[in-house]
Amino acid sequence: MTLAVHFDWLVNGLKSAAAMIWMTFWPLVLGFSLSGCVQAFIRRDGLRDSLGRRGPVATFKATTLGVISSSCSYAASAMARSVFARGASWTNSMVFMVASTNLVIELGIVLWLLLGWQFLVAEFVGGSIMIVLLAIALPRVFRRDREAALRERVDQELADAGAAGEVRAASPRTLDGWSRAARFTWGDLTMLRRELFIGFVVAGFLAADVPESWWNAVFITGHGPWTVIENVIVAPLVAVVSFVCSVGNIPLAAALWARGVAFGGVVAFIFADLVTLPLLLIYRRFYGRANMWRIFLIFWAVMSTAGLLVEVIFRALGWIPPRTPSPAISGTFDLGWTLVLNVAAVVVLVVGAVLVRRRSNDEDAATDPVCGMQVLIASAPARSEFSGVSYYFCSPRCAERFNADPARFVSGSTTLDDGGGNGDAIDPVCSMQVNSSTAVATAVVDNTTYLFCSTGCRDVFVANPTSPDPTTKSVRLGSKPPHE
């Protein structure tokens, strides 16, 4: 009997998780694809240059820059530090980070599908309230002397993080442009796959198997306004220990809503993707322990206040949705339009995978060898060198993993072979053997095509094509050097 109970518990949790994945698969693909296109085709340096000013115009530009960036919370935290180091004010850097995780396309689509249009609107209304509150509170907590000390610390740490050059937007009229968009899409999906998987699985078990008494012990119910106040205060603390951030916490929010948490409390929980424990540890490393606590306390207060105000506004407008469990929460699989759209999403992913593998002459972007995320070289949050080749990373977290064991990631991401253990071409910069059919980068000089193990080697070669030994410039192993 006990074994049967445990089996039912496992099956119910996994079924609920699978139903949520089934229902949100096509919106996730659509959202990440649109986000990849935005990141590839829209130039961002013009916005970044003016973020050092104070005032609503600069704050609006910081918000816009966040909206058109990646939704990954880890990448957002690293990019916020990079933007700050490039001259943005501390307030606008934090506003950028909030916007990039709470006002992005894919998050809105999943919210609408799992929780309804009211939560989608609440996310954007509450996100705007958060940005206004941060614009008011941050300059008062992080005064000019503290901001100057932070900038000095960050500038010193990012001295070797990479050049701050101009980032050119890709053209949607070229295959190289669509290849860049596909790399952004696949990079973000790769970066967030663990967060998404954990979020869906945990949400499935929370919705299906956690007893009502547990929820009542954490979130009070039936006490009128005090219920909402307690829920919006406690919800961000639950997010801290959930370890799930970015889009991955939307399924958890759906589970909270199904279990009776107040509307404003659920909204505050969604906002709290920037105060999960892993991100707090990142803030401590970036800015020091004291500033980490300041960031946490300000974000907690702002998230809870925004959730409370959203509850008040939506209740006054009569927009609080009925507490009807999503079909995904109950483990229901829709085989109608959901099936058709999921099939279409698979086709989009396959096309994207082909574009990602396509040989590209994109000189402005590189692939993080650790997580696979697409990184714009000019604004990469971290950079490292190995065997004379530069590698670019979405965050210092990936750079640290790479530096601990570079050979592991180089052999897994940039060393290409022809199936027999050796490549059929030679990188003219580092002399590494690469596979001509899947080389990471190429360049054409004097009507000769050169193949490279990484974009870093290509950049070195393009900057000075005559510097390598001419005898190593052969396009194929065993062929005659082009200058003989």
N, C-alpha and C positions, 0 to 999 in steps of 0.2 A: 504493500500500500504506500509506504514511504517513498519507494523508488518511483512509483507511478506519479505521485504528487510532484516530485522533483522533475520528472520528465515533462509533465504538463507545464510546470513553471518555465522550464527551458524553452519548450515549443511555443508557448504563448508570447514570451519575450522576443524570441527570434522572428516569429510571424509578424508581430507588430512592427519590429524594426525593418523587416523586408518590405512590408506594405508601405512604410514611409519612404523607403528608398525608391520603390516602384512609382509612387505617386510624384516624387520630386525629381526623378532622373532627368526628364526632358527640360524642366525649368532650370536645373543646375547647368546642363549643357548649354542651353540658350543664354543664361546669364553669364557664364564664364566666356562663351564665345563673343558676346557683345562687349564684355569687359576687355577681352583680348584685342578686339578691333579698335576700341577707344584708346587703349594704351599704345597701339601700334601707329594709328593714323592721326592722332592729335598731338601737336607740339605742346610741351609743358614748360619749357624754359622761360618763355615770356611771362608766365604766371609766377614762377619761382623767383624771378628777379625782383619783384615788387613786394615780397612778403615781409620785408624788414620794417615796413611802415606800420604805424598804429592807426586804428580807425576802422569803421565798418567796411570800407572798400577793400582794404587789405585782408580783412577777415573773410569777406565774401570770396576773394580770390583763393585764399587758403582752403576754403570749403570746396570750391570748384576743383582745385587740384586734387583734393582727397577723393572727390566723387569719381574722377576719371583715372584713379589709380587702382592697384590691386586690392582686393578685399582681405588678403591674408593679414592677420593681426601681427604676426611676427615681422613680416616685411614692412608693414605700416610703421611699427615702432622703430625699425632701423631707418626707414626713409625719413621719418620725422626728425631723427637725429641728424641725418644727412642734410635735410632742408635747413635745419637750424644752423649747422656748420657753414652753410653757403650764404648765410646772411639773414634768414628769416627770423622774426622775433620769436621768443619762446612761446608766447601766446598763440601765434599763428601756426607754429610747428605742432602744438598740441591740438589745435583746431583741425589741422590737416589730418592728424592721426585719427581723431574721432570721426571725421567725415568719411575717411577711407574705409572704415569698418562698419559704419552705421547707415550710410547713404548711398551704397553702391547698388548696381543693377541686380546682381544675382541674389542678394539678400532680400530685396523687395519682392522678387518673383516667388521665391520660396515662402516668404511670409504670407503672401496673398494666397498661395495654394494650400498651405498647411493650416493657416489660422484665419484667413478671410481678409477682405479688403479693409476692414476696420483696423486691423493690426498693421497693415501696410501704410495706411494714412497716419496711424499713430506713430509709427517709426520715423516718418519724415517730419511730422509735427514735433515730436519729442526730440529728435535729433537737432532740429533747428533751435529748440529751447535750450538744449545742452550747449550748443555753440555760443548762444547769447550769454548764458550764465558763465561759461568759461572765459569769454572775452571780458567779462566784468571782474571775475574773481582772480584769474591768474596773475594779472599785473599787480594786484594787491598782495598776493602771497609770495610771488617771485618778483621781488622788487629789482631795480636796475642793478644793484651791486651783486645780488645773487644770480641774476641772469648773466652778468659779465663773468662771474666765476664759472658758471656752467659752460659758457661759450669757450672760455680758455681751456677747460677740461676736455670738451668735445673736440676742439680744434687740434689739440695735441694728439688725441687718440686717433683722429681721422687724417693725420698728416700724410699717411701712406695708403689711404683708402682708394685713391684713384683720382684722375684728373676731373676737373669740374667744367668740362667743355660743353659745347652746345650739342643738344640732342636733336637730330633731324627727324621729322615725322616721316613715316613710310608712305609711299603712294599706293592708294587702293587700286590703281590701274596697272600694277605690276605683280607678277608672281612672287617676287621677293617681298613685297609689302604684305601679301597674304600669308607668306611663310612666317614673317615676323609675328603677325596676328595669331597664327596657329601656335607658335612657340609660346606666346604669352598665355594663351588659353590652356595649353597642355602644361605649361610651367605652373600656373596657379592651381590647376587640378592636382598636379603631382605634389605640390607643396602642401595642399590642404587635404590630401586623401586620408591621412591618419586622423585629422580632426573630424572630418565628415563621418568616417567609419565609426569612431568612438561615439560621436554625438548620436548617430542613428541607433546604435546598439544599446547604449545607455538609456536613451529615450524610450526605446521599445520595452525594456524591462521596467523602467519607472512607470510607464503608462499601464502595463499589463499586470505587474506582479507586486508592486509596493503597496502595502495596505493603507487604507484611509487614515488609520490611527497615526501612522508615521508622518503623513503630511500635516495632520492637525497638530502634531507636536512641534513642527517647524513653522508653519503658517497658521495663524489664528483665523477663525471664520466666525461669522454671525455676530460681530461686535460693531457693526455700522462703520462709521468713518475710521475708528481705531483699527479695524481690519486692514483697510487700505494703507494706513500709515505704517503699521507693522510689516505688511507685505513688501512695500517699496523699500523699507530699510533692510529687511532680511534677504530679499532676493539677490542683491549684488554679492552678499556674503556667500550664498549658495553657489553663485557663479565662480567665486574665487577658488573654491575647493573642487569644482567640477572639472577643472583642467581643460575644458573644451571652449574654444573661442571661434571667432569669425562666424561663417555660415553654419558651422557645426553645432552652435548652441540653439539654432532655431528649432530643431526637433525636441530638444530638452524643454524649450519654452512651450511647445505644443503639449508636452506631457504635463507641465505645471498647470496650464490652462484647463486641461481635462480633469485635473485633480482638485480644482476649486480655488486656485490662487487668484487673487483679485486682478482685474484687467491692468491696472497701473503697476502692480507687482511684476506681472509677466513682462511688461514693457521695460521696466527697470532691469530685469534679468537679461533681456536681450541687449540692452545698452552696456551691460557689465562685461562684455567680451574682452575689454581692455584691462581688466583687473584680475584675470585668472592668475593663479600662483606662478606658472612659468613666466608670464609677462612681468609680474612684479619682480621676479629675480633678474630679468633683463634690465628693468629700470634701475635696479640697485647697481648692476654692473656699469650701465651707461652713465648714471648721474650720481651715484653714491647712496648710502642707506638713508640719510636724512631726507634727501630730495625724493627718494622712492616713496617714503611715508607721506610726504606732502602731496605727491601725485595721487597716491591711493585715496587719501582722505578727501581731496578736492573732487576727484572723479566719483567717489562713493556719494558724496553730498549732492553733486550735480545730477548723477544718474537717478538717485532716489527722488530728488526734487522734480526732475523732468517726468518721471513716472507718475508722481502724485498730481502734477499739473495736467498731464494727459488724461488721467482718470477724471479729474474735475471737469475739464473741457468736454470730454466725450460723454460724460454723464449728463451734462447740461444740454448737449445737442441730441441726446437720445441715441448715441452711436455705440453704446456698449453692446457687443454682439451677444446673442444667446449662447449659453454654454452647451453647444451641441458638439459632441466629439467628432473630430475629423474621421472620415472613413479609414484613413491610414492608421490612426490611433487604434481603431477597433480591429485592425488586421484585415481590412477588405481590399481586394485587388480589382480595380476597374479594368475591364478588357475592351472598353469602347475606344473613345478618343485617346485615352491614356496609352493604350497599346500602340495606336497609330503614331502618336507623337514620340513615344519612346523608340520606336523603330527608326523614325526620322532622326532622332538624336544620335542613335548609333551610326547612321550614315554620316552625319556631320562629324562625329568623332573620327571615323575612318578617313574621311577626306582630310581632316586636320592632321591625322597621323602621317598621311602621305606628304602633306606640306611640310611637316616638321622634319621628315627624313630627306626632303629635297635639298640638294646642294644649293646654298644661297651665298650671295656676295654681300650680305648685310654686315657692314663694318661697324655699326653703332651698337650692336647687341652681342651678348655672349650668354652661354648657358651655365648656370651654377652647377659645378660638377658633383655637388653633394645631393641637392634636392631636385635638380632638373629644372628649376625655375628660370625663365627668361629674365635677363638683367641688362639694362641699358648701361653700357660701359662708363659713360660720362657721369652717371649718378649712382654707380654701384656703392652700396653701403660698406662693402669690405672688399679687399683685394689681397691676394697672396701670390708669391712666386715659387715655382718649383722647377728645377732643372732649366732655369733661364726663361721659363714661360710664365706669363701672368694669367691668373685665374680670378674671376670675378664672382661675387657672392651676393645673395639677396639680403643677408644679415650676418653680423659677426658670429652668430651661433653656428652657421654653416662653415664659416671660415675657420673656426676653432676645430670643428670635426675634421676638416680637410688638413689643417696643420698637424693634427695629431697623427695622421697616417696618410700622407699625400699619395703614396703609391697605390693605395687601395682605390682611391677615387679616380686617379688618372688612368689606371688600367681599366677601370670599369666604364669610363665615359669618353676618353679621348684617344685611347689606343685601339685602332681598328685593325682587324686582320681579315684575311681572305679565306678563312675556314681551315687553313693548314697551319695556323700558328704564326704566320708572317704576313705583313702587308705586301702589296704589289707596287707601292710607290714610296718615295722618301720625302719627308718634310725637309726643305732646304735650310731651315733655321736650326732645328734641334737634331736632325738626322734620324728622327723616329720613323719607323715604317708604318704606313697607313694604307688602308684599302681605298683604291681609287674610286670604287663605286659608291662609297658612303663617307668620303672625307668630310671632316667637320667644316673646312673652309677651303677656298680656292682663290687664286689670283692669276691674272693674265698679264705677262710682260713680254714685249717683243714677239707677240704671237705665240708665246709658249705658256701653257697652263701649268701652274705649280699647285701642289696639294699640300695641306697642312693638317697637323693633328689637333690644332685648336685655333681659335680666333686670335689668341695672343701671339702665336707664331706668325700668323698671316700679317698682323699689324706691324710686327718687327720687320718683316720682309718688305711690305709695301712702303714703309718709311725709308728704307734703303735697300733696294733690290740687288745692288751690286756687292753688298757686304758679305754674304755667305760665299763659301768656296764654290766656284762655278762647277766643279766636278760633282757636287752633291745635288745639282738642280735637275736631275733627270726626272722626267714625268713618270716613267715606269722603271722598276728594277730591271737592270740588264739592258736598258736602252742606252743609246749614245747621249752624252751630255749635250744640251742644246747649243752650247757655244763652241763645240769642237768643229 
